[in-house]
Amino acid sequence: MEKELKILFVEDMPADHELTVFELKNAGLIFSAIRVETEFEFKNAIENFKPDIIISDYTMPEFDGMKALEIAKIICPDTPFILLTGSVNETTAVSCMKAGATDYILKGHSERLPFAIKEAIENYQLRKENEEAYIAMQTSEEKYKIIAEKTTDVIWLMDLNGKSLFVSPSIKNFTGYSVEEYLNQNFDARFTHESANIAKLTMFKELERYAERKEVLKNYHLKLELEYNCKNGNTKWGELIITPWFDKNNELTGMHGVTRDITERKISDELIKKLSVAVEQSPAIIIITDLNANIEYVNKKVT
C-alpha cells in the first residue's frame, strides 16, 4: 500500500486507541486517523473524512460496533470494516461476518491487525478493479453489440482452427443463414471450393508466417475477396478485411474482421470484362473518343 491510508476508529477508550495507532505505525503502516465515539461523530466522519477502512470496538456503552457496521453498510457499503472485540465465540463471529464485517480481531491479538488491514485494503482494491473492468467490458460489449446489429457489413470473430466464435446478425441478409446456422457451419461449407482453398492458403498461412513476430502482426491487415455460399443455392462475393486477434496474455488466438458485400461490383467487373472482349473481337471498327474528338481507344480491327 503506497498511498497514505485514512483510518476511522470507533473507540470510546483513548488509551486503547493510542496503543492501536502506535502498534500500526510500528508495523510500518502509513496512515492518518481520527477517533469517534458517538453515532453523530461516526456519520460525520464518514461524510467528511472519507475513510479507506473503519476499525471499531465491538462493545461500547453508548454506540457499539454492530450498530456502526449497520450504518456503514448503508452509507459506505464497500469500505472495509474490522471489528475489535475483547472476547469472541462462534456465535459472535458468525454474527459479525453475516452483518458484513470484513474481519474481526481479538484485542489481545492486535499484532494481527496490520496484516488484516493490508489484506482488507488489497481485497477491496482488487474487487474495485474487477468491478471497473467488468463495467468497462459490459460497456464495450454493449457498444460492439449495437455496432454489430446496426451495420450492414458482417462483423466476425474466428479462432485459429477456422471455428466462428461470433458473427453479427447482418450475416442473414448476406448469406440467408441465421447467426446460429452460420456458427454451426464448418469453414469449407461457407465458401465455394475455390474460395475456401484461397482462404485457408492465405488467411492461416499468413498468420503462421508472422506468428512469432507479434509486433508485425499487431499492425497487420489482410484483404481478401471470397465467394460465399448462400442458403438459397446462389453465391455472393465478400471483401474481407482481416486483423489478427490476441488474448489478454498477448498470444495469437485467431482473427477478426469485417466482410462487405461486393457482389454487385464483381458482376459489374465481369460485365466490363465480357464487353471488353466483345469489343476487341468485334469484326466492326470501334473507335472511342472524348468530347473533344480525341481518340481514346480503337479496337484491333482498325489495325
C-alpha positions as CSV (number, residue, x, y, z in Angstrom):
1,M,0.0,0.0,0.0
2,E,1.8,3.1,-1.2
3,K,-0.6,5.9,-0.5
4,E,-1.4,7.1,3.0
5,L,-4.5,5.3,4.4
6,K,-7.3,7.1,6.1
7,I,-8.4,5.0,9.1
8,L,-11.6,5.8,11.0
9,F,-11.5,4.4,14.6
10,V,-14.7,3.9,16.5
11,E,-13.4,3.6,20.1
12,D,-14.5,5.1,23.4
13,M,-11.2,4.4,25.2
14,P,-8.5,7.0,24.2
15,A,-5.7,4.8,25.7
16,D,-6.7,1.8,23.7
17,H,-6.9,3.9,20.5
18,E,-3.4,5.4,21.1
19,L,-2.0,1.9,21.7
20,T,-3.5,0.6,18.5
21,V,-2.2,3.6,16.5
22,F,1.3,3.0,18.0
23,E,1.3,-0.7,17.0
24,L,0.1,0.1,13.5
25,K,2.8,2.7,12.9
26,N,5.4,0.3,14.4
27,A,4.3,-2.2,11.8
28,G,5.2,0.2,9.1
29,L,1.7,1.4,8.1
30,I,1.4,4.9,6.7
31,F,-1.9,6.5,7.7
32,S,-3.8,9.3,9.1
33,A,-6.5,8.6,11.7
34,I,-9.4,10.0,13.6
35,R,-11.3,8.6,16.5
36,V,-15.1,8.9,17.2
37,E,-17.3,7.7,20.0
38,T,-20.9,8.6,19.0
39,E,-23.2,7.8,16.1
40,F,-23.3,11.5,15.1
41,E,-19.5,11.7,15.1
42,F,-19.3,8.5,13.1
43,K,-21.7,9.6,10.4
44,N,-20.0,13.0,10.1
45,A,-16.5,11.3,9.8
46,I,-17.7,9.0,7.0
47,E,-19.0,12.0,5.1
48,N,-16.1,14.4,5.6
49,F,-13.1,12.2,6.4
50,K,-14.0,9.5,3.8
51,P,-12.1,6.7,5.4
52,D,-10.3,3.9,3.4
53,I,-11.1,1.5,6.3
54,I,-13.1,1.5,9.5
55,I,-11.9,-0.2,12.7
56,S,-14.5,-0.4,15.5
57,D,-14.6,-1.7,19.1
58,Y,-17.3,-4.3,19.3
59,T,-18.6,-3.3,22.7
60,M,-19.1,0.3,23.9
61,P,-21.6,1.8,26.4
62,E,-23.5,4.1,24.0
63,F,-22.6,3.2,20.5
64,D,-21.5,-0.4,19.7
65,G,-19.6,-1.9,16.8
66,M,-22.5,-3.8,15.3
67,K,-24.5,-0.5,15.1
68,A,-21.6,1.2,13.5
69,L,-21.3,-1.7,11.0
70,E,-25.0,-1.4,10.2
71,I,-24.7,2.3,9.4
72,A,-21.5,1.8,7.4
73,K,-23.2,-0.8,5.2
74,I,-25.8,1.9,4.3
75,I,-23.6,4.9,3.9
76,C,-20.4,3.3,2.5
77,P,-21.1,-0.3,1.9
78,D,-17.8,-1.1,0.1
79,T,-15.5,0.4,2.8
80,P,-13.7,-2.5,4.7
81,F,-14.8,-2.8,8.3
82,I,-12.9,-4.6,11.0
83,L,-14.3,-5.3,14.5
84,L,-12.1,-5.4,17.6
85,T,-13.5,-7.5,20.4
86,G,-12.3,-8.4,23.9
87,S,-13.6,-11.9,23.6
88,V,-15.2,-13.9,20.8
89,N,-17.2,-17.1,20.5
90,E,-18.6,-18.8,17.4
91,T,-21.9,-17.1,17.7
92,T,-20.3,-13.6,17.8
93,A,-18.0,-14.5,14.9
94,V,-20.9,-15.7,12.7
95,S,-22.9,-12.6,13.6
96,C,-20.1,-10.3,12.7
97,M,-19.5,-11.9,9.3
98,K,-23.2,-12.2,8.5
99,A,-23.6,-8.5,9.2
100,G,-20.9,-7.7,6.6
101,A,-17.7,-7.3,8.7
102,T,-14.5,-7.7,6.7
103,D,-12.8,-9.3,9.7
104,Y,-12.8,-9.5,13.5
105,I,-9.8,-9.5,15.8
106,L,-9.3,-10.2,19.5
107,K,-7.9,-7.2,21.3
108,G,-5.3,-9.5,22.9
109,H,-4.1,-10.4,19.4
110,S,-3.6,-6.9,17.9
111,E,-0.4,-8.0,16.2
112,R,-2.7,-9.5,13.5
113,L,-4.4,-6.1,12.9
114,P,-1.7,-4.7,10.5
115,F,-2.0,-7.8,8.3
116,A,-5.8,-7.7,8.4
117,I,-5.8,-4.1,7.3
118,K,-3.4,-4.8,4.4
119,E,-5.4,-7.8,3.3
120,A,-8.7,-5.9,3.6
121,I,-7.5,-3.0,1.5
122,E,-5.9,-5.2,-1.1
123,N,-9.1,-7.2,-1.4
124,Y,-11.1,-4.0,-1.7
125,Q,-8.8,-2.7,-4.4
126,L,-8.9,-5.9,-6.3
127,R,-12.7,-6.1,-6.1
128,K,-12.9,-2.5,-7.2
129,E,-10.6,-3.1,-10.2
130,N,-12.6,-6.2,-11.1
131,E,-15.9,-4.3,-11.0
132,E,-14.4,-1.5,-13.1
133,A,-13.1,-4.0,-15.6
134,Y,-16.4,-5.7,-15.7
135,I,-18.3,-2.4,-16.2
136,A,-15.8,-1.4,-19.0
137,M,-16.2,-4.8,-20.6
138,Q,-20.0,-4.6,-20.4
139,T,-19.9,-1.1,-21.9
140,S,-17.6,-2.2,-24.6
141,E,-19.7,-5.3,-25.4
142,E,-22.8,-3.2,-25.5
143,K,-21.2,-0.7,-27.9
144,Y,-19.9,-3.6,-30.0
145,K,-23.3,-5.2,-30.0
146,I,-25.0,-2.0,-31.1
147,I,-22.5,-1.6,-33.9
148,A,-22.8,-5.2,-34.9
149,E,-26.6,-5.1,-35.0
150,K,-26.8,-1.8,-36.9
151,T,-24.1,-2.3,-39.6
152,T,-24.9,-3.9,-42.9
153,D,-21.4,-5.3,-43.1
154,V,-20.7,-8.6,-41.4
155,I,-18.5,-8.5,-38.3
156,W,-17.0,-11.8,-37.3
157,L,-14.5,-13.5,-34.9
158,M,-12.8,-16.8,-35.7
159,D,-10.2,-19.0,-33.9
160,L,-7.1,-20.4,-35.4
161,N,-8.9,-23.6,-36.4
162,G,-11.4,-21.7,-38.5
163,K,-14.3,-22.0,-36.0
164,S,-16.5,-19.0,-35.9
165,L,-16.9,-17.6,-32.4
166,F,-19.1,-14.6,-33.3
167,V,-20.9,-13.2,-36.3
168,S,-23.1,-10.2,-36.5
169,P,-26.9,-10.6,-37.3
170,S,-26.2,-9.0,-40.8
171,I,-24.9,-12.4,-41.9
172,K,-28.6,-13.3,-42.6
173,N,-29.0,-10.5,-45.1
174,F,-25.7,-11.5,-46.7
175,T,-26.0,-15.3,-46.9
176,G,-29.5,-16.2,-45.8
177,Y,-28.2,-18.2,-42.9
178,S,-29.1,-17.2,-39.3
179,V,-26.4,-16.5,-36.8
180,E,-26.8,-19.9,-35.2
181,E,-26.8,-21.7,-38.6
182,Y,-23.7,-19.9,-39.7
183,L,-21.8,-20.5,-36.5
184,N,-22.6,-24.3,-36.8
185,Q,-21.2,-24.5,-40.4
186,N,-17.7,-25.8,-40.9
187,F,-15.2,-23.5,-42.6
188,D,-15.3,-25.1,-46.1
189,A,-19.1,-25.0,-46.3
190,R,-19.2,-21.2,-46.1
191,F,-17.3,-20.7,-49.3
192,T,-17.2,-22.1,-52.8
193,H,-14.4,-24.7,-53.2
194,E,-12.0,-22.3,-54.9
195,S,-12.6,-19.6,-52.3
196,A,-12.2,-22.0,-49.4
197,N,-8.8,-23.1,-50.6
198,I,-7.7,-19.5,-51.2
199,A,-8.9,-18.5,-47.7
200,K,-7.0,-21.4,-46.0
201,L,-3.9,-20.9,-48.0
202,T,-3.9,-17.1,-47.4
203,M,-5.5,-16.4,-44.1
204,F,-4.0,-19.1,-42.0
205,K,-0.6,-19.3,-43.8
206,E,-0.1,-15.6,-43.3
207,L,-0.8,-15.8,-39.6
208,E,1.6,-18.8,-39.2
209,R,4.2,-16.8,-41.2
210,Y,4.1,-13.9,-38.7
211,A,3.2,-15.9,-35.6
212,E,6.5,-15.2,-33.8
213,R,6.6,-11.5,-35.0
214,K,3.8,-10.2,-32.8
215,E,4.7,-6.5,-33.3
216,V,4.3,-7.0,-37.1
217,L,1.0,-8.9,-36.6
218,K,-0.5,-6.2,-34.4
219,N,-0.3,-3.7,-37.3
220,Y,-1.1,-6.3,-39.9
221,H,-4.3,-6.3,-42.1
222,L,-5.1,-8.7,-44.8
223,K,-7.6,-8.0,-47.6
224,L,-9.3,-10.9,-49.5
225,E,-12.2,-11.3,-51.9
226,L,-14.0,-14.6,-51.4
227,E,-17.2,-16.2,-52.8
228,Y,-19.7,-17.2,-50.2
229,N,-22.3,-20.0,-50.5
230,C,-25.8,-18.7,-49.8
231,K,-28.7,-20.7,-48.3
232,N,-30.8,-20.3,-51.5
233,G,-28.1,-22.0,-53.5
234,N,-26.7,-18.8,-55.0
235,T,-23.3,-17.3,-54.2
236,K,-22.2,-13.8,-53.1
237,W,-18.9,-12.1,-53.1
238,G,-17.4,-10.6,-50.0
239,E,-14.4,-8.3,-49.4
240,L,-12.8,-9.3,-46.1
241,I,-10.6,-7.0,-44.0
242,I,-8.8,-9.4,-41.6
243,T,-6.9,-8.5,-38.4
244,P,-5.1,-10.8,-36.1
245,W,-6.7,-11.3,-32.6
246,F,-4.6,-11.5,-29.5
247,D,-5.8,-12.6,-26.0
248,K,-5.0,-10.8,-22.7
249,N,-1.7,-12.7,-22.5
250,N,-0.6,-11.3,-25.9
251,E,-1.0,-14.7,-27.5
252,L,-2.2,-15.1,-31.1
253,T,-5.7,-16.6,-30.7
254,G,-7.4,-16.1,-34.0
255,M,-8.6,-13.4,-36.3
256,H,-11.5,-10.9,-36.5
257,G,-12.7,-8.8,-39.3
258,V,-15.4,-7.2,-41.5
259,T,-16.9,-8.7,-44.6
260,R,-18.6,-6.3,-47.1
261,D,-20.9,-7.4,-49.9
262,I,-19.2,-6.6,-53.2
263,T,-21.4,-8.9,-55.4
264,E,-22.7,-6.0,-57.5
265,R,-19.2,-4.7,-58.1
266,K,-18.0,-8.2,-59.1
267,I,-20.9,-8.6,-61.5
268,S,-20.1,-5.1,-63.0
269,D,-16.4,-6.0,-63.3
270,E,-17.3,-9.3,-65.0
271,L,-19.6,-7.5,-67.4
272,I,-16.9,-5.0,-68.2
273,K,-14.5,-7.8,-69.0
274,K,-17.0,-9.5,-71.3
275,L,-17.8,-6.2,-73.1
276,S,-14.1,-5.6,-73.4
277,V,-13.6,-9.0,-75.0
278,A,-16.6,-8.4,-77.3
279,V,-15.3,-5.1,-78.4
280,E,-11.8,-6.5,-79.1
281,Q,-13.1,-9.4,-81.1
282,S,-15.8,-7.4,-83.0
283,P,-15.5,-7.5,-86.8
284,A,-16.6,-3.9,-86.8
285,I,-14.2,-0.9,-86.4
286,I,-14.8,0.6,-83.0
287,I,-13.3,4.0,-82.0
288,I,-13.9,5.8,-78.7
289,T,-13.2,9.5,-78.4
290,D,-13.6,12.1,-75.7
291,L,-15.8,15.2,-76.0
292,N,-13.1,17.0,-78.0
293,A,-12.9,14.2,-80.6
294,N,-9.6,13.0,-79.2
295,I,-9.3,9.2,-79.8
296,E,-9.1,7.3,-76.5
297,Y,-9.5,3.8,-77.8
298,V,-9.6,1.8,-81.0
299,N,-10.1,-2.0,-81.3
300,K,-7.8,-4.4,-83.1
301,K,-9.9,-4.3,-86.3
302,V,-8.6,-0.8,-87.1
303,T,-5.1,-2.2,-87.3
